[in-house]
């Protein structure tokens, strides 16, 4: 849910296509995006038949371009990647391309070398790209199965998917803290067992998406009486729940503004949602060596879902710059000198 603009067949918005509310592109970024569009027809990465490029030894270019999908969390992750790689001796530049249909081919072609991604969403996206829009989903709630499927889809395209950490940004459901206390709710199972009638503030696609209303009914037995189509995690959706017009809102696990609306997440205790763990994805020929993996792997040891939510809040609510928030976090965790 929070992430984006990608093919219409993507899962719910928190399943990141390129985040809702993308940051405005700078003039430089806009020009770079235009360049990617112009080059797209002739630089789409190794073909599936080009075994030479796909099986070549991993590269270790010292000049790397880090891509961001243009929403707060992606900007923060890209900044952390760049700062960790700079410290490891690489020279980095950042490029914002708020559309997976552009930045993924650019990653294949080596115009972009490293991108922060989300495991299940990218697996589904690559599956649709490889096998067609009607391909079955490749992502699942099982992280191991999702990573296996994702790597199998990424490798023929010259991409390497580095190990995931603990941070996950996936669809989530929130109610007011008062509502949760009154009905003794901590999990979605609790809500299903309560028998309460629930009007859900979400995107209009929630009616048919298996991770939304149908899944809530089938997996948890929640009595959804209707969908209030106010979008995923929007201010209007959260305010509708805050004011009691709706009982629950579809948002994401790293939503930085829940406290401001008096909302709390209900745990997805039966794992309805897919494993959208944060994963770095790199161009194998340029950034597939051990140096990049080691530098970025340090973040996996510390970064949590709560950390991402806190950093999102600093940027979105406190108006701090992503580069400054990323630097402070890395220093506080002992990852930057």
C-alpha positions as CSV (number, residue, x, y, z in Angstrom):
1,X,0.0,0.0,0.0
2,X,2.1,2.6,0.1
3,X,4.1,2.4,-2.8
4,X,3.2,3.8,-6.1
5,X,2.5,3.7,-9.8
6,X,3.0,0.5,-11.6
7,X,1.0,-1.7,-13.8
8,X,-2.7,-1.6,-13.1
9,X,-2.5,-5.3,-12.2
10,X,-0.4,-4.6,-9.1
11,X,-1.8,-5.5,-5.7
12,X,-3.1,-2.8,-3.4
13,X,-1.3,0.4,-3.2
14,X,0.7,-0.5,-0.3
15,X,2.1,-3.0,-2.6
16,X,4.2,-0.6,-4.0
17,X,4.2,0.5,-7.5
18,X,5.6,3.9,-7.0
19,X,4.1,5.5,-3.9
20,X,1.0,7.5,-3.6
21,X,2.0,11.2,-3.1
22,X,5.4,11.0,-5.0
23,X,7.7,13.9,-4.2
24,X,8.0,16.5,-6.9
25,X,10.8,15.9,-9.3
26,X,13.6,18.4,-9.5
27,X,14.4,19.9,-12.9
28,X,17.4,17.7,-13.0
29,X,15.5,14.6,-12.2
30,X,12.8,15.5,-14.7
31,X,15.5,15.7,-17.4
32,X,16.9,12.4,-16.3
33,X,13.5,10.8,-16.5
34,X,13.0,12.2,-20.0
35,X,16.4,10.7,-20.9
36,X,15.3,7.3,-19.6
37,X,12.2,7.5,-21.7
38,X,14.2,8.4,-24.8
39,X,16.6,5.5,-24.2
40,X,14.1,3.0,-23.1
41,X,13.5,1.5,-26.5
42,X,17.2,0.8,-27.1
43,X,18.4,0.1,-23.6
44,X,16.2,-2.4,-21.9
45,X,18.8,-4.7,-20.4
46,X,19.9,-8.1,-21.4
47,X,17.4,-10.2,-23.3
48,X,16.4,-13.5,-21.7
49,X,18.4,-15.3,-24.4
50,X,21.6,-13.4,-23.7
51,X,23.2,-15.9,-21.5
52,X,26.6,-14.3,-21.7
53,X,25.5,-11.1,-19.9
54,X,23.3,-12.9,-17.4
55,X,26.0,-15.4,-16.4
56,X,28.9,-12.9,-16.5
57,X,30.9,-12.5,-13.2
58,X,29.3,-9.9,-10.8
59,X,30.7,-6.5,-11.4
60,X,32.0,-3.9,-9.0
61,X,31.8,-0.5,-10.6
62,X,33.1,2.3,-8.3
63,X,30.5,4.8,-9.6
64,X,27.0,3.8,-8.8
65,X,23.6,5.4,-9.4
66,X,21.0,4.8,-6.7
67,X,17.4,4.9,-7.8
68,X,14.4,6.2,-5.8
69,X,10.7,5.7,-6.6
70,X,10.0,9.2,-5.5
71,X,8.0,8.7,-2.3
72,X,9.3,9.4,1.2
73,X,10.3,5.9,2.3
74,X,12.0,5.2,-1.0
75,X,13.9,8.5,-0.8
76,X,15.0,7.6,2.7
77,X,16.2,4.1,1.7
78,X,18.0,5.4,-1.3
79,X,19.8,8.0,0.9
80,X,20.9,5.3,3.4
81,X,22.1,3.1,0.5
82,X,24.1,6.0,-1.0
83,X,25.7,7.0,2.4
84,X,26.7,3.5,3.2
85,X,28.2,2.9,-0.2
86,X,30.0,6.3,-0.1
87,X,31.6,5.2,3.2
88,X,32.6,1.9,1.6
89,X,34.6,3.8,-1.0
90,X,32.0,4.1,-3.8
91,X,31.0,7.3,-5.6
92,X,27.3,7.6,-5.8
93,X,24.6,9.7,-7.3
94,X,20.9,9.6,-6.8
95,X,18.2,9.5,-9.4
96,X,14.4,9.7,-8.8
97,X,12.2,8.0,-11.3
98,X,8.7,7.7,-9.8
99,X,7.5,4.9,-12.1
100,X,8.5,1.3,-11.9
101,X,7.8,0.9,-15.7
102,X,10.8,3.2,-16.2
103,X,13.2,2.5,-13.3
104,X,13.1,-1.3,-13.5
105,X,14.2,-1.4,-17.2
106,X,16.8,1.3,-16.3
107,X,18.1,-1.1,-13.6
108,X,18.3,-3.9,-16.1
109,X,20.3,-1.7,-18.6
110,X,22.7,-0.3,-16.0
111,X,21.4,3.3,-16.1
112,X,20.5,2.7,-12.5
113,X,22.6,0.3,-10.4
114,X,20.8,-0.1,-7.1
115,X,17.2,0.4,-6.1
116,X,15.3,-0.2,-2.8
117,X,12.4,-2.5,-3.5
118,X,9.7,-4.6,-1.8
119,X,10.0,-8.4,-2.2
120,X,6.4,-9.5,-2.9
121,X,5.4,-6.5,-5.0
122,X,8.5,-6.8,-7.2
123,X,8.0,-10.5,-7.6
124,X,4.4,-10.0,-8.8
125,X,5.5,-7.2,-11.1
126,X,8.3,-9.2,-12.7
127,X,6.0,-12.2,-13.0
128,X,3.4,-10.1,-14.9
129,X,6.2,-8.6,-17.0
130,X,7.6,-12.0,-17.9
131,X,4.5,-14.1,-18.2
132,X,1.8,-11.6,-18.9
133,X,-0.8,-9.7,-16.9
134,X,-2.8,-12.8,-16.1
135,X,0.2,-14.6,-14.6
136,X,-0.5,-16.0,-11.1
137,X,1.1,-14.0,-8.2
138,X,4.7,-14.8,-7.4
139,X,4.7,-13.2,-4.0
140,X,3.1,-14.7,-0.9
141,X,3.0,-14.2,2.8
142,X,6.0,-16.7,3.0
143,X,9.2,-14.7,2.8
144,X,11.3,-17.7,1.8
145,X,9.0,-18.7,-1.0
146,X,8.7,-15.0,-2.1
147,X,12.5,-14.5,-2.2
148,X,13.0,-17.7,-4.2
149,X,10.4,-16.7,-6.8
150,X,11.7,-13.2,-7.0
151,X,15.3,-14.3,-7.5
152,X,14.3,-16.7,-10.2
153,X,12.5,-13.9,-12.1
154,X,15.2,-11.4,-11.5
155,X,18.3,-13.4,-12.5
156,X,17.5,-13.8,-16.2
157,X,17.2,-10.0,-16.4
158,X,20.7,-9.5,-15.1
159,X,19.4,-8.4,-11.6
160,X,20.6,-9.7,-8.2
161,X,18.3,-9.4,-5.2
162,X,20.3,-9.0,-2.0
163,X,19.1,-10.4,1.3
164,X,16.1,-8.8,3.0
165,X,16.3,-7.3,6.5
166,X,13.6,-7.1,9.2
167,X,11.8,-4.0,7.8
168,X,8.5,-4.7,6.0
169,X,6.1,-2.3,4.5
170,X,2.8,-4.1,3.7
171,X,-0.9,-3.5,3.8
172,X,-2.3,-3.0,7.3
173,X,-5.5,-2.1,9.0
174,X,-6.1,0.4,11.7
175,X,-8.9,1.4,14.1
176,X,-9.0,4.1,16.8
177,X,-7.3,3.3,20.0
178,X,-10.5,3.9,21.8
179,X,-12.4,1.4,19.6
180,X,-9.7,-1.1,20.2
181,X,-9.8,-0.7,24.0
182,X,-13.6,-0.8,24.1
183,X,-13.8,-4.1,22.2
184,X,-10.5,-5.6,23.4
185,X,-8.9,-5.7,20.0
186,X,-5.3,-6.3,19.3
187,X,-5.4,-8.5,16.2
188,X,-7.6,-8.9,13.1
189,X,-8.6,-12.3,14.6
190,X,-10.0,-10.4,17.6
191,X,-12.0,-8.2,15.3
192,X,-13.4,-11.2,13.4
193,X,-14.3,-13.0,16.6
194,X,-16.1,-9.9,18.0
195,X,-18.8,-10.0,15.3
196,X,-18.7,-6.3,15.0
197,X,-19.9,-4.7,11.8
198,X,-17.1,-2.8,10.1
199,X,-17.3,-0.1,7.4
200,X,-13.8,0.1,5.9
201,X,-12.1,3.2,4.5
202,X,-10.0,2.1,1.6
203,X,-9.5,2.3,-2.1
204,X,-12.4,1.3,-4.3
205,X,-10.4,-1.7,-5.5
206,X,-10.6,-3.2,-2.0
207,X,-13.9,-4.7,-2.9
208,X,-12.2,-7.3,-5.1
209,X,-8.6,-7.5,-4.0
210,X,-7.8,-10.7,-2.1
211,X,-5.6,-8.9,0.4
212,X,-8.5,-6.5,1.3
213,X,-12.2,-7.1,1.9
214,X,-12.4,-10.6,0.5
215,X,-9.4,-11.7,2.5
216,X,-10.7,-10.0,5.7
217,X,-13.9,-11.9,5.3
218,X,-12.4,-15.3,4.3
219,X,-9.3,-15.4,6.6
220,X,-10.6,-13.5,9.6
221,X,-14.4,-13.7,9.4
222,X,-14.7,-9.9,9.7
223,X,-18.1,-8.6,8.8
224,X,-17.4,-5.9,6.3
225,X,-20.6,-3.9,5.6
226,X,-19.2,-1.7,3.0
227,X,-16.2,0.1,1.5
228,X,-15.8,3.9,1.9
229,X,-13.7,4.7,-1.2
230,X,-11.4,7.4,0.3
231,X,-8.1,5.8,-0.8
232,X,-5.3,4.0,1.0
233,X,-4.0,5.7,4.1
234,X,-5.2,9.1,3.0
235,X,-6.0,11.9,5.4
236,X,-9.7,11.7,4.5
237,X,-9.8,7.9,5.1
238,X,-8.1,8.2,8.5
239,X,-10.3,11.2,9.5
240,X,-13.4,9.1,8.6
241,X,-12.3,6.5,11.1
242,X,-11.2,9.1,13.7
243,X,-14.6,10.7,13.6
244,X,-16.5,7.4,13.7
245,X,-18.0,7.4,10.2
246,X,-16.0,4.3,9.4
247,X,-14.6,1.7,11.8
248,X,-11.3,0.7,10.1
249,X,-8.9,2.1,7.5
250,X,-6.6,0.4,5.1
251,X,-3.1,1.8,5.4
252,X,0.5,0.4,5.7
253,X,2.8,-0.9,8.4
254,X,5.1,2.1,8.1
255,X,2.4,4.8,8.2
256,X,3.9,7.7,10.0
257,X,0.7,9.6,10.9
258,X,-1.5,7.1,12.8
259,X,-0.8,8.6,16.2
260,X,-2.0,12.0,15.0
261,X,-5.4,10.5,14.2
262,X,-5.5,8.4,17.4
263,X,-5.3,5.2,15.4
264,X,-3.6,1.8,16.1
265,X,-2.8,-1.1,13.8
266,X,-4.4,-4.5,14.4
267,X,-1.9,-7.3,13.9
268,X,-2.2,-9.5,10.8
269,X,-1.8,-12.6,13.0
270,X,-2.9,-15.1,10.3
271,X,-0.6,-13.6,7.7
272,X,-3.0,-12.4,5.1
273,X,-0.6,-9.9,3.6
274,X,2.3,-10.7,1.3
275,X,5.9,-10.5,2.4
276,X,6.8,-7.0,1.3
277,X,10.1,-6.9,3.0
278,X,12.6,-4.2,2.0
279,X,15.2,-5.6,-0.4
280,X,18.0,-4.0,-2.3
281,X,18.0,-5.0,-6.0
282,X,21.2,-4.4,-8.0
283,X,22.4,-4.6,-11.6
284,X,24.6,-7.7,-11.4
285,X,27.1,-6.6,-14.1
286,X,27.8,-3.3,-12.3
287,X,26.9,-3.8,-8.6
288,X,26.7,-7.5,-8.0
289,X,30.0,-7.9,-6.2
290,X,30.6,-8.6,-2.6
291,X,31.5,-4.9,-1.8
292,X,28.0,-3.6,-2.4
293,X,26.3,-6.6,-0.7
294,X,28.5,-6.1,2.4
295,X,27.9,-2.4,2.6
296,X,24.1,-2.6,2.3
297,X,23.9,-5.8,4.4
298,X,24.9,-3.7,7.4
299,X,21.6,-2.0,7.3
300,X,19.7,-5.3,7.6
301,X,21.2,-5.9,11.1
302,X,19.4,-2.8,12.5
303,X,16.6,-1.4,10.3
304,X,13.1,-2.3,11.5
305,X,9.6,-1.5,10.4
306,X,9.2,0.8,13.4
307,X,12.4,2.6,12.4
308,X,11.0,3.2,8.9
309,X,7.8,4.6,10.3
310,X,9.7,6.9,12.6
311,X,11.9,8.2,9.8
312,X,8.8,8.7,7.5
313,X,7.3,10.8,10.3
314,X,10.3,13.0,10.5
315,X,10.2,13.8,6.8
316,X,6.4,14.0,6.3
317,X,5.4,15.6,9.6
318,X,8.5,17.4,10.8
319,X,9.6,18.5,7.3
320,X,13.2,17.3,7.7
321,X,15.2,16.4,4.6
322,X,15.5,12.6,3.8
323,X,19.3,12.9,3.5
324,X,19.5,14.4,7.0
325,X,17.2,11.9,8.5
326,X,19.1,9.0,6.9
327,X,22.4,10.3,8.1
328,X,21.2,10.8,11.7
329,X,19.8,7.3,11.8
330,X,22.9,5.7,10.4
331,X,25.1,7.6,12.8
332,X,22.9,6.7,15.8
333,X,23.1,3.0,14.8
334,X,26.9,3.2,14.5
335,X,26.9,2.6,10.8
336,X,28.4,5.9,9.8
337,X,31.4,7.7,11.2
